[in-house]
Amino acid sequence: GSTPMMVASEHGDFAIMEALVDAGGDIESPNAEGQTLLMAVARTGNTATASLLLDKGANANTVENWGGQSALMWASSQHQPAMVKLLLEHGADANARSKDHDWPRWVTSEPRVKPLDEGGFSPLHYAAREGCVECVAALLDGGANINTIDLWAQTPLLMATLNLHYDTAALLIERGADVKRWDWWGRTALYNAVDLHLLTGSSRGDLPSPDKNTALDIARTLLEKGAYVDMRLKHEPPCRGGDRGYTDGSPDSRVLSAGATALHKAAKAGDIEAVKLLLEYNARVDIANVLYEVTPIMAAAGVWRVYGIFREVPISGEFTTDADAAEIVKLLQAAGADIHARAANGQNLAHGAAKTGWNEVLKW
C-alpha cells in the first residue's frame, strides 16, 4: 500500500520530495495507520524537507492511529532538536499525549505483571527518556508542562533519572521541576538517582551514563532543592533485568519493596557514598519495610540477601565486599540504628552476616 511519497518521506530527501510535491502528490499521504509524511520526515532530522511540507500546509498536530503519536513526539524521541524547534514554530502541541492503552490482557488468570507498552507519553517524556537536553529545553521554551505525567505518574524528571540521563535531569531541576513527585511505585527522582548510582549488570545491556553530572550529583541537588529524604516506596518497583525479572519479581524484593526508602537501597547496594549523603540530610535509620520488617542496617549486614534465583536479574550489592558492608553498618549505628532489631523472619544482623560470609561484619 505504499506510495512514492511515503517511501521518499522515510529518507527525507528534499529534491525527491520537492519533485513529488510539484507533481501534485498529497502533502499528508497518510498510510493505513495514519502515519503522515511529516511524521516520517521528523524522524530523519531533515528540516529542509519538513519545512517544505509545513509550508505547503502539512498539519503539525496529526497523530497516527495506533499509538496516537505526533511528529513532535517522534522528533523528540530521535534526538532531533532542530526538528523539535521547527515543529513548535509551526504550532505543534508541546503538551500532546500519546494514546493510553487499556489492554484487556491486563485482566487474566495469570497473576504476574504483563510488560505491555501503555503509552501516555508527552513529547517531553520522550525527550527526557532519550536524554536529549536540547529537545527538552526547546519543548520547555515552547510551553511544555514540566510536571506532566504518564499513566504511571512518571514526570519527565523521573523519566530522565530512570534512564541515567543526569544532565537532562539537571536541566529539568534548574527549570523548576517538582522534586517531590513520585510515581505509582513511590519512586522519587532521589530514589532513582540512588538506585542507579552503582548500576549492576542486566540483560538490558545498560552502560554507564556518559553525562557530565553523576547520579550522586543529582541526588545532592535534589536534596538541596527540598526532596524528601525519607520518601517510602508504595509497591515493589519493576526489575531492570528484562522480561523474566520484571514478571517474576526481583531478588531485591525482600528489602526494596513497600515501605523501603532510598537509604535501604544505598545500604543494600553497599553504596558508601550514597549512605553518607543521605545521612548528611538526616535520613531516618529506623524505618522498616512493610512485609519483611527490614531496616537499612539489616539490609547492609546481609539480612534477606537472596542468591541464585534468576542469575540474569541484577542483584543490588552483588559486588559488595565485607569491608564495604562493615563500613556502612558502622555509619548507620553511629546515626542511631538499632543493631538488635529483628526482621519479620526473626533474623538479626548476625544472621545476615553469617549467611553472607562477611567475617568483618560479624566481628564488629
N, C-alpha and C positions, 0 to 999 in steps of 0.2 A: 503493500500500500504506500510505499514511499514515493515522493516526488523529487524532481531535480532540486527544488528549493530546500526541501528537508535535508537532502544529502549535503548541499552546499552549506547549510547552517551549522552542521557538525564540524566543518573545517573553519568556518568563519572567514573564508576568503572574500576580500572586498570586491575584487574585479569580477569574479564569477557571480556574486550576489547582485552586484550593480547591473550586470548584463541581464540577469533573470528578472529583476525588478523592472528594468526598462522594457523588457519584453512582455510585461503585463502579469507577472506572477503575483499570486495572493500574498500580501505583506504579512499576514498571520500564518497561513498554511499550517493549521493545526493537524497533528496526526490523530490516530484513533483514540488516543488517551488524552488529547487536548494539549500536547506539547507544541508550543509555537516556535517559529524561527528565532524569536528574540531569546527565548529560554535556552535554546541550544547554543546560540552565539554567546550568551552571557557566560557560559562555562569556558569558552575558548579564550576569553580575555581580549578579543579583538574589538576594541572600542570604535574603530572607524566603521566596521560593518554594523555594529549595534546602532551607531549614530545614524547610519543610512536608513535602517529600519524604523527607528524612532522618528526621524524627520519625515518619513513617508506615512506616519500615522500608526505605527505598531503600538499596541497597548502595553504599557509597562507593568500593569497590575493583573494581567490574565494569569490564571493558575491552571495547572494541569489537573486532570480528573482523579487520578489515583491518590496522590498524597496532598493535593491542594497546595503545591509549591509554586512559587513565583520565580521570575527571572532574578530578582534581587536575592532570594534565598540561595539560588544556585551559584550566583556570583560570590556571595558571602562564604559559601561552603567550599569554594575552589580558590581561595586566596586571590581574589581579583579586585583589589581596592579601587583601581581606576574605573572598572566597570560598575562597582558599587556607587561611586560618586556620580557617574553618568546617569545611571538609572534613577538615583534620587533627584537629580536635576530635572528629570523628565517626569516627576510626580510619582515615582514608585513608593508604595506604602511601607515605611520603615517598621511599622507595627503589625504587619500582616502575620497570620499564623497558619501554619500548615494544618492539615486535617487531623482531627482527633479520631484515631481508630479505636472503636469499641468492638474488640474482637469477640465473637461468640465463643471461640475456643478457650477463652479465659475460664469459662464455667464448664468443667468436666469432672469426671470421677477421679482423674489423675491429680494427686494432691500437690505436686511440685510446681514451682513457678515456671511459667512459659516465657522464654525470652523472645517476645514478639515486638516489632517496631510499633510504637504507639503514636508517633507524630507529635503535633502540638508545638513545634518549634517556630520561633520568630527568626527573621534574618540575623538578629543579634545573637541568638543562641547558636546558629550555625557558625558565625564568625568567631565567637568565643570558643566553641568546641574545637575549631581548627587553629586557633591561636593567631588569627590574622589581626594584628594590632591596628594596622591602618584601616582595615574594614570596620573594626569596632569604633574607631574614632570617627570615621565618616558617618556611620549609622547614628551615633550619638549626636553628631552635629546636625544630622537630618531629622532629629526628633524621636529617635527610638527610645522606648521606655526602658531605662537601665535596670529596672527590677521586675521586668516581665517574667512570667513563669510558664513552664511547660506542664504536662499532665501530672508530673511527679513533684511539682512545686519547685523545680530547679530553676534558679535565676542564671543569667549569663555569668555572674561571678562564680557560682557553684559549678557551672559547666566548665569554666576555664580552669579552676583548680582541680577538678576531677580528671582533666586531660593534660595536666602538667604544664599548662601554659601560664607561667607565673608572670611574664611581662604583660600579658593581656590582663591578668588579674590585677596587677599593679595599676594599670590604666583605669580599670573599672572602679577600683577603690578611690583613686585620685579624682575621678569624675563623680563620685558621690554614691556609689552602690551601697545598699544596705548590708552591712557586715554581720548583722544579727539574723538574717534569714536562714531558714533550714528547709530541707526537702522532706519528702514523705517519710524517709527513714530517720530523720532527725540529724542528718549530716549538715553541718555548717561549713563555710569556707575554711574556718580554722581547723575543724576536724579533718577535712580533705587534705589540707596542707601538711598536717602532722602525719596523717595516714600514709601519704605518698612520699614523705621525706626520704625514708630508707625503702626504696621500692624493690621488692623481691622480684624474682623472675616469674614469668607467667606464660601460658600458652598463647597469649595475645602478642608476644614478641615486643613488649614495651621496651623503649630505650630511654636513657636518662634525658631529662629536659635540657635543651641547648640554650635556654633563656639566660639572660643576664641575672635576673632575680632567681633566688633559690626558694624552695618550699619554706624554709625557716625564715627567710626574709619576709615572705608574705605573711607567715604566721605572726611574726613580730609586728608588722604593720597593722594587721587585723586587730591584735590586742591593743595596740596604741590607739586605734580608732574606736575602741569600746566593745569589741567582740566578747561575747560571754564565754569565759574560760571553762565553765562547768556545764555547758550545754550537754544534755544526755541524749543518746540515741533512743528513738522510739521503736524501731524494729531492727532486726539483723540486716545490715546492708548487703547489697549484692556482692558476690565474689568477683574478683578480676581475672579469674583463671579460665575463662571460656565457658561454653555451654554446660559442661559437666559440673564445673564448680558452681555455676550460677543456679542450676536447678537442684543439685543435691546438697547444697549448703557448703559452708566453708569450715575448714578445721579450726578457724579462729572463733567460731560462733559461741563457744563456751565463755569467752571473755568479751568479744566485740559484738554484743547483742544489746537488746533493750536495756537501758539504764547505764550503759558504758559512756565514758567521757573521752576526750582527746588524751587525757593522762593515762587511761587504760591502754590506749593504742601505743603511746610512746613507751610505756613501761614494758608492755608485752614485746614490742619490737626491739628492745634493747637500745633505744634511741636516747642516749645520754643527753645530748644537746637539747633535744625537744623537751625532755623531762625538766631540765634546768630552766628552760624558757617558761614553761607552764608554771613551775613553782615560783618563778620570779614574779608572776602575775597572780600569785596566791591561789593556785588551783587546789581544790579540796582533795585531800588524800584519803578520806574516809568513805567516799561514795562506792557502793557495791552495785554490780549489775543486778538485774531483776531475777532472772531464772536461776543463776548459779551462785549468786551472792559473792562474787569475786571482786576484790578491791584492787587498785593498781599495784600495791606492793605484793599481793598474791600473784598477780599476773607476771610481775618482774621476776619472782622467785620460781616460776615454772608451774604453778598450780593450774590445772586444766590445760596444760600444754599437750597437744594431741599430735601423734605421729602416725605416719604410714597409712592414712586413709586414701587420699587422692594425691598421688605424687605430682600430677600435672597442675595441681592447685597450689598457689603460693601460700606459705605459712608465715605469718608475721614473726620476725625474730628467729627464723630458722638458722641464721648465721651468727646469732648472739653467742658471745663467749661467756664462760664462767665469770671472768673479770668484769665484763660489761654488766652482767646481772648483779654482781656484788656491789658495784658502784651505785647502781640505781636503787637497790633496796636500802643502802645506807642513806642516800639522798632523801628517800621517801620517809624513812624512820626519823631522820633529823627534822623533817617537816611535820612530824606528828602522827605518822601512820602506825597503826596497831599491829605489832608483829605476832600477836597471839590470836588474831581473828581466824575464824574457820569459814571455809566455803560451804555451800549447801550440802556437799557430799562428805563433810567432816574433815576434809584435808586442810592442813595449815601450811605455812611456808616451808617447813622442813620436809613435808611430804613431796611438795613440788620440786624442791631442790634435789631430793634423793632420787626421784624418778628421772629427773633430767640428767643427773650425774654431775651436778655443779658442787664440787667439794668446797670451793672458796665460799660460796653462799652458805653451805652447811656449817662450816667452821665459824662464820660470822654469827 
